[in-house]
Amino acid sequence: MKLTVQTFLTLDGVMQAPGGPGEDPSDGFAHGGWQAPFPDPAVGEFVVELNRHASAFLLGRRTFDIFRGHWPDQTDPANTIATAINSRPKYVVSNSLREADAMWRGEHPDTAHLVTGDVVGAVQALKDEPGDELQIWGSSKLLEKLLQHELVDRLRLMTFPLVLGSGRRLFNDGIRPATMRPVELTTTDLGIVIGTYEPAGPIRHGEM
């Protein structure tokens, strides 16, 4: 499976708590719900389409708790996003959860699996399994480790036209420098840039 990253971002790279004020107020973050003023149908259609490619999901502990608190209650069969998230395998990376605490709620309790110990090795093993995509949503701390070890095959960044000045960011100090190849770029009517990128080798240097 390809390991793909899907995330909502601000122009200054913040990915924390786009969905609501109570989603993740950790570290005093006061801007939760920053995505809400941009109800763009094009973004919704993009998310629905990419969920069709998900063979499994890889989540950090905080994102897993957010997902588990919401998606099992979305039981409309016409909700393709909920159907995908609820029914397909979910792997949660955590050193604090117990196996019993990683159960999914609702009709698919056995679709969630706990990943502990050697996260890099475990994720590589998941990538070696057959399937389309192993998708990551949110999970900023987990993403940092995966980017450091160059395990990400594709990034889908939905960048919103605002700057927050605080909050957890997608790219932080310590990741390996890399060139990214734009696969597809579109801009919606509300100014959201939907960009798909793939790693394209080390960066090159020159003089201008």
VENCORLIN-V33457 format. One record per helix or strand of 2 or more residues. SS is the DSSP state (~ for helix, > for strand). FROM is the first residue (numbers start at 0). TO is the last residue. Records with the same first field share a line. If there is no record, write none. Layout:
SS=FROM-TO + FROM-TO
This chain:
>=1-9 + 53-59 + 88-92 + 111-114 + 132-136 + 153-159 + 179-186 + 192-198
~=25-27 + 40-50 + 60-72 + 79-86 + 98-101 + 108-110 + 118-126 + 139-147
